[in-house]
Amino acid sequence: MVVTKELADELPVEAVEEAKARAATLLLAFRHGNQLAFDHELDRLFEEQVEREVTTLLVWIAAEAVRKAYAPEAGDRVLRALARRAPSDTSGVAVDEETADAAWLVDAVGAGDVAGVRAMVASTADTTYLLGGLLQAVAMMLPLLPEGEAEEITAELRHRHGGRTGRAPGIPEARQS
């Protein structure tokens, strides 16, 4: 038996189960084209103002379906294609390499532009390229750090992550100069 601990702002288990049932009702009505049942359930959700919880569960269900139906890279391609199909006036989500501007993000962080960073992250659902660009930026900046700074940073990171030492699996040991 698994024992779980509820967080302060977490939904109680009963509420999660109820939201899952409501999400399943919506999905079944949508899948089978029962517009009356779909509209009825949607109206109930709007009246009770539980749209966020049910939307979260619907997204979780969809993510699980994509994860089980496709290999990770194929699932990402399917989702990117779906996101690109949205009308241009309603789609502000960056999903490809051309729109993930890691240089702008580094500049915004350096300038302390918290609102700008939040806006970019919020508009970038597919962070693959953005994180890749940031990783490349960090790799380019590391040699510019004063002697010993990189070691202090990695020691702090190791301390935060339980004191793990060594290197990630599959990563060769760094060359000593």
Salt bridges, closest charged atoms under 4 A:
GLU17 OE2 - LYS20 NZ 3.97
GLU18 OE2 - ARG22 NH1 3.77
GLU41 OE2 - ARG22 NE 3.00
GLU41 OE1 - ARG44 NH1 3.10
GLU48 OE1 - ARG22 NH1 2.77
GLU48 OE2 - ARG44 NE 3.92
GLU64 OE1 - ARG67 NH2 2.77
ASP96 OD2 - ARG84 NE 3.96
ASP126 OD2 - ARG80 NE 2.24
GLU156 OE2 - ARG160 NE 2.97
GLU173 OE1 - ARG167 NH1 3.44
